[in-house]
């Protein structure tokens, strides 16, 4: 997966490609330009699809999807990336 990453509220795990990475929420360091909160909803999914189509290259924009359910987020990512 290029471009999209995912977060959930329980553990703040970031997914990029095949690997998962822990994210220190209190570090104050920003490694993302944009986070789409509510990416499992109608509008959030549309935004995520647009970003994947137009900003898949992380050199252009580093973005992530976020929401309450990791399973739903993984499903959205798989759908928009085509896994």
TIROVEX-269570 format. One record per atom (N, C-alpha, C, CB): residue in one letter; atom name; x, y, z. Coordinates in steps of 0.02 Angstrom, whole numbers, plus 50000, padded with zeros to 5 digits. Glycine has a CB too. Layout:
// residues N
- res;atom;px;py;pz
- A;CA;X;Y;Z
...
This chain:
// residues 83
- res;atom;px;py;pz
- X;N;50043;49942;50000
- X;CA;50000;50000;50000
- X;C;50045;50061;50000
- X;CB;49952;50000;50061
- X;N;50032;50106;49956
- X;CA;50071;50167;49952
- X;C;50026;50225;49972
- X;CB;50100;50177;49882
- X;N;50052;50269;50013
- X;CA;50015;50328;50032
- X;C;49973;50320;50094
- X;CB;49972;50349;49977
- X;N;49924;50277;50093
- X;CA;49877;50271;50149
- X;C;49907;50235;50208
- X;CB;49814;50234;50126
- X;N;49888;50256;50266
- X;CA;49908;50226;50328
- X;C;49846;50224;50372
- X;CB;49966;50265;50363
- X;N;49848;50186;50425
- X;CA;49789;50185;50468
- X;C;49808;50192;50541
- X;CB;49750;50121;50458
- X;N;49762;50220;50579
- X;CA;49769;50229;50651
- X;C;49706;50204;50684
- X;CB;49784;50303;50669
- X;N;49712;50183;50745
- X;CA;49653;50173;50785
- X;C;49665;50203;50854
- X;CB;49634;50097;50790
- X;N;49612;50215;50890
- X;CA;49618;50249;50954
- X;C;49651;50205;51007
- X;CB;49549;50270;50978
- X;N;49647;50140;51000
- X;CA;49675;50095;51050
- X;C;49744;50072;51028
- X;CB;49629;50034;51062
- X;N;49795;50108;51047
- X;CA;49863;50088;51031
- X;C;49897;50130;50978
- X;CB;49862;50018;51009
- X;N;49860;50172;50943
- X;CA;49888;50216;50893
- X;C;49939;50180;50848
- X;CB;49921;50277;50926
- X;N;49917;50131;50812
- X;CA;49961;50093;50768
- X;C;49956;50122;50698
- X;CB;49943;50018;50768
- X;N;50013;50130;50667
- X;CA;50015;50156;50599
- X;C;50031;50098;50552
- X;CB;50067;50214;50592
- X;N;49996;50093;50498
- X;CA;50010;50040;50449
- X;C;50033;50072;50384
- X;CB;49947;49996;50436
- X;N;50091;50052;50361
- X;CA;50116;50075;50296
- X;C;50143;50014;50261
- X;CB;50170;50131;50304
- X;N;50117;50000;50203
- X;CA;50139;49941;50167
- X;C;50123;49878;50206
- X;CB;50214;49944;50153
- X;N;50169;49832;50210
- X;CA;50157;49769;50245
- X;C;50174;49774;50319
- X;CB;50198;49714;50213
- X;N;50207;49828;50341
- X;CA;50229;49832;50411
- X;C;50185;49875;50454
- X;CB;50299;49859;50413
- X;N;50188;49864;50518
- X;CA;50153;49906;50567
- X;C;50204;49939;50611
- X;CB;50103;49863;50608
- X;N;50191;50000;50631
- X;CA;50237;50038;50671
- X;C;50200;50071;50728
- X;CB;50274;50090;50629
- X;N;50231;50074;50786
- X;CA;50201;50110;50842
- X;C;50213;50185;50832
- X;CB;50232;50086;50910
- X;N;50165;50223;50852
- X;CA;50171;50296;50846
- X;C;50167;50326;50916
- X;CB;50115;50324;50800
- X;N;50215;50365;50934
- X;CA;50216;50398;50999
- X;C;50173;50461;50993
- X;CB;50288;50415;51022
- X;N;50112;50458;51020
- X;CA;50065;50513;51013
- X;C;50086;50575;51051
- X;CB;49997;50491;51037
- X;N;50130;50569;51099
- X;CA;50150;50626;51140
- X;C;50217;50655;51118
- X;CB;50153;50605;51212
- X;N;50246;50633;51065
- X;CA;50313;50655;51046
- X;C;50313;50727;51021
- X;CB;50341;50610;50993
- X;N;50256;50752;50996
- X;CA;50255;50819;50968
- X;C;50284;50822;50897
- X;CB;50292;50867;51013
- X;N;50309;50767;50874
- X;CA;50338;50763;50807
- X;C;50284;50744;50758
- X;CB;50397;50713;50805
- X;N;50277;50782;50704
- X;CA;50226;50767;50655
- X;C;50258;50736;50594
- X;CB;50188;50831;50635
- X;N;50238;50674;50580
- X;CA;50263;50641;50521
- X;C;50210;50633;50468
- X;CB;50292;50574;50539
- X;N;50151;50664;50479
- X;CA;50097;50662;50431
- X;C;50074;50733;50415
- X;CB;50038;50620;50457
- X;N;50052;50742;50353
- X;CA;50025;50807;50333
- X;C;49949;50810;50345
- X;CB;50040;50820;50260
- X;N;49915;50752;50340
- X;CA;49843;50751;50343
- X;C;49819;50685;50372
- X;CB;49812;50762;50274
- X;N;49769;50687;50416
- X;CA;49737;50627;50442
- X;C;49662;50633;50428
- X;CB;49750;50619;50519
- X;N;49634;50583;50395
- X;CA;49563;50581;50380
- X;C;49528;50543;50436
- X;CB;49549;50548;50310
- X;N;49499;50580;50484
- X;CA;49462;50549;50539
- X;C;49393;50529;50513
- X;CB;49456;50598;50600
- X;N;49370;50471;50534
- X;CA;49304;50447;50511
- X;C;49307;50419;50441
- X;CB;49254;50503;50514
- X;N;49362;50388;50424
- X;CA;49371;50363;50356
- X;C;49325;50304;50339
- X;CB;49442;50342;50346
- X;N;49291;50276;50388
- X;CA;49246;50220;50373
- X;C;49176;50245;50356
- X;CB;49243;50173;50432
- X;N;49163;50309;50364
- X;CA;49098;50337;50346
- X;C;49097;50355;50272
- X;CB;49083;50399;50388
- X;N;49039;50377;50248
- X;CA;49029;50392;50177
- X;C;49078;50446;50153
- X;CB;48958;50414;50165
- X;N;49078;50503;50186
- X;CA;49120;50559;50164
- X;C;49194;50544;50174
- X;CB;49101;50623;50201
- X;N;49211;50513;50230
- X;CA;49281;50496;50243
- X;C;49309;50448;50192
- X;CB;49288;50466;50312
- X;N;49268;50400;50172
- X;CA;49289;50352;50120
- X;C;49301;50388;50054
- X;CB;49236;50296;50112
- X;N;49256;50434;50036
- X;CA;49266;50472;49974
- X;C;49331;50512;49976
- X;CB;49206;50519;49962
- X;N;49344;50543;50032
- X;CA;49406;50582;50040
- X;C;49467;50535;50034
- X;CB;49407;50619;50108
- X;N;49465;50478;50068
- X;CA;49520;50430;50064
- X;C;49531;50405;49993
- X;CB;49506;50370;50111
- X;N;49477;50391;49957
- X;CA;49483;50370;49887
- X;C;49516;50424;49845
- X;CB;49414;50352;49858
- X;N;49495;50486;49855
- X;CA;49525;50542;49818
- X;C;49599;50548;49833
- X;CB;49489;50608;49835
- X;N;49616;50545;49897
- X;CA;49686;50552;49916
- X;C;49728;50495;49887
- X;CB;49694;50554;49992
- X;N;49702;50434;49889
- X;CA;49739;50377;49862
- X;C;49750;50385;49786
- X;CB;49702;50311;49876
- X;N;49700;50410;49751
- X;CA;49706;50419;49678
- X;C;49753;50475;49660
- X;CB;49638;50431;49648
- X;N;49754;50528;49701
- X;CA;49791;50588;49682
- X;C;49855;50601;49722
- X;CB;49748;50646;49689
- X;N;49862;50569;49779
- X;CA;49919;50581;49823
- X;C;49948;50515;49850
- X;CB;49900;50627;49880
- X;N;49951;50464;49810
- X;CA;49977;50399;49833
- X;C;50053;50403;49847
- X;CB;49963;50345;49780
- X;N;50087;50449;49815
- X;CA;50159;50456;49826
- X;C;50171;50495;49891
- X;CB;50192;50493;49766
- X;N;50201;50463;49942
- X;CA;50211;50497;50006
- X;C;50259;50556;50002
- X;CB;50237;50448;50057
- X;N;50295;50562;49947
- X;CA;50338;50621;49938
- X;C;50296;50684;49926
- X;CB;50387;50610;49880
- X;N;50236;50674;49900
- X;CA;50191;50731;49887
- X;C;50151;50750;49948
- X;CB;50144;50715;49829
- X;N;50122;50699;49982
- X;CA;50080;50712;50041
- X;C;50080;50649;50084
- X;CB;50008;50731;50020
- X;N;50097;50657;50147
- X;CA;50095;50601;50194
- X;C;50028;50604;50230
- X;CB;50155;50602;50244
- X;N;49987;50553;50219
- X;CA;49920;50554;50248
- X;C;49902;50486;50278
- X;CB;49868;50574;50195
- X;N;49850;50487;50318
- X;CA;49828;50426;50352
- X;C;49752;50427;50359
- X;CB;49861;50419;50422
- X;N;49723;50368;50370
- X;CA;49653;50363;50387
- X;C;49648;50344;50461
- X;CB;49615;50311;50341
- X;N;49594;50365;50492
- X;CA;49586;50351;50564
- X;C;49512;50340;50579
- X;CB;49615;50409;50607
- X;N;49499;50302;50632
- X;CA;49431;50290;50653
- X;C;49429;50246;50715
- X;CB;49391;50258;50598
- X;N;49370;50226;50735
- X;CA;49361;50187;50796
- X;C;49374;50113;50787
- X;CB;49292;50197;50823
- X;N;49365;50087;50727
- X;CA;49370;50015;50717
- X;C;49427;49998;50669
- X;CB;49304;49988;50689
- X;N;49476;49963;50695
- X;CA;49533;49943;50654
- X;C;49510;49898;50596
- X;CB;49586;49907;50697
- X;N;49465;49852;50610
- X;CA;49441;49807;50557
- X;C;49408;49845;50500
- X;CB;49392;49757;50585
- X;N;49367;49894;50517
- X;CA;49335;49934;50464
- X;C;49386;49976;50426
- X;CB;49281;49980;50495
- X;N;49435;50003;50462
- X;CA;49487;50042;50428
- X;C;49527;49998;50379
- X;CB;49535;50074;50480
- X;N;49544;49938;50401
- X;CA;49581;49893;50358
- X;C;49540;49876;50296
- X;CB;49600;49829;50395
- X;N;49474;49868;50304
- X;CA;49430;49854;50247
- X;C;49428;49913;50199
- X;CB;49359;49838;50271
- X;N;49426;49974;50224
- X;CA;49426;50033;50182
- X;C;49491;50037;50144
- X;CB;49415;50098;50224
- X;N;49547;50026;50178
- X;CA;49612;50029;50145
- X;C;49616;49977;50090
- X;CB;49669;50019;50197
- X;N;49596;49916;50106
- X;CA;49598;49862;50055
- X;C;49556;49879;49995
- X;CB;49575;49796;50085
- X;N;49499;49909;50007
- X;CA;49454;49926;49952
- X;C;49482;49982;49908
- X;CB;49386;49947;49979
- X;N;49509;50035;49938
- X;CA;49532;50091;49898
- X;C;49599;50077;49865
- X;CB;49537;50154;49940
- X;N;49638;50032;49894
- X;CA;49703;50015;49864
- X;C;49695;49959;49814
- X;CB;49753;49997;49919
- X;N;49644;49917;49824
- X;CA;49632;49862;49778
- X;C;49668;49798;49798
- X;CB;49653;49881;49710
- X;N;49682;49790;49863
- X;CA;49714;49728;49887
- X;C;49665;49671;49887
- X;CB;49741;49737;49958
